[in-house]
């Protein structure tokens, strides 16, 4: 016969067994519930995202690591293309490829598919999708043969020294201005800017952003350390250059005269060396359309963008026998780039008798 104490202990043991069995059942239910939630989560995360949604998520991730100008031009251009495909009910890589080939140049179509492959590769690594539908698609597109030099690259056709001088003279004399052109729209407003481009080989964005505090005429030095670029918020000043943080350029007598002529008697150190006629930054698009293009047409010269002033400077320096390493230092390129894109395309080189 059990004592009262033994009876109480037996009841406690039986109650503990019942509680343990209840907890075990609850754990099983919890495990099953978590497994179900995990399946739902995986199903939702792997649902096909539309093109714009995936692209925008990718850009939100990417924008901190790319330049504002690349974001505003290259990546925004891709988004503009994708917006035209918003009617697709789901991501159909083949349909996107066929649309691109039918509506874009071959080069642009290949670039679009390459960017989408990168985007969807990121989405796959981020567990947003299971498969990258654009993988290897761009590599299947072959670009047409382009005009090539013996050096294997696109041929650069700079201005000759005579053409350069004609362009500068047309700017200085307002040769192709309408007789009733207002002062703010005279071509001569940009003569010094164009001369500076031709005589330094700097990038237009570097000249547009140049401030007087970085020009020391007495010490004969121009310090390039910032550029004006296009961003999603408009034109902004960006610290650093395309390939380096800064670059010094020696002012020669030719350049000194240009800078002396435009130097204000009283100036703010932060003021622009080459402001637009109406003030603020020169807008390259407006400059090309309203001024540059008119002068080249008036001179009956093949149209080339203002960036060709840089190509012209480099080519003419090579023609003068200046070493590519020195030119590279002046313009912020590597000697390898100079040899590859410029020295290799010179047709007037003569083999010396040695």
C-alpha positions, 0 to 999 in steps of 0.5 A: 500500500502506497503512502501519501508521499509515494502517491503524490510522486506518482501523480507528478510523474504521470503529469510530467509524462503528459506535459512532455507528450504535449510539448512533443506534439507542439514541437512537431506542429511548430516544425511543420509550420516552419517548413510550410512557411519556408516553402511559401517564402521560397515560392514567393522569392523565386516568383519571376520578377518583371524586367523593370522591377528587377532592374530597379532593384539591381540599380539600387544595389549598384548605384553606390559603386558607379559614377553619376554620369554612368548611372545617368547615361548608360544605365538610364538608357537601359531602363528606357529600353526596358520600359518599352517592354513593360507589356511582357507578362513575365520575363521572356528572354527570347522575346527581349532578345528578338525585340532588341535585335529588331529595334536597336543597333546590333551593338546596342542590342548586345550591350542591353543583353549583356547588362541584363545578364549581369543584372539577373546574375546578381538577382540569382546570387541574391536569391531573388530568382532561380535561373538567369535567363539572359546568361550567355545570350549576349555572347551569341551576337556577333558585331559586324566588322568595323573599319579597322587599322593594322593595329586592330582598333577603330581608326581615329580621324583627328583634325589636321593642324590646318583644320584646327586652326580654321576652327579656332579662327572661325570661333574668334571671328564669329565667321558663321554667326548671323549678323544680328546675333546677340552678344550672349550667342556669339561664337567668340564666347567659346573661342578660348574654351575651344583653343584650350581643348585643342592645346591641352588635349584635356577632356571637355568635362575637365575644361568645363569644370576648371576653376581659377583657383587651379590655374597658376599662370605665374607658376605656369601650371594648370591643375586638373582635379575635377570634372563636370558630369551628368548625373540623375540630378543634373550636371554636378562637379565630381572630384577626381578625373576619369583615370586619376585623382589629379593631373598637372599640365605645364602652361606654355607661351601659347596657352599663357596668352589665352589664359591672360586674355580671359583672366578677369581683373577681379575674380573669385577663386571658385569661379569657372575659367570657361563659363557658359555665355549666360553663366554656369557650366557649359552644356555640351549638348547645347554647345554642339548643336548651336555652335560647334556643329554650325562651324564645322558645317560652315567649314565643310568639315566632317562632323566630329564631336568636341572630344576629337580636340583631344585626339587631335592634340595627341596625334599632333604631338606624336607627329612632332616626335614627342614620346608617348610616355610624355604625352600620356602624362599630359593627357592622363592616359597610359603609354599603352593607350597612346600606342594602341589607339594613336601611334598604331593608326599613323599612316605617314610613318616612314621606316628609317634607313638604319 
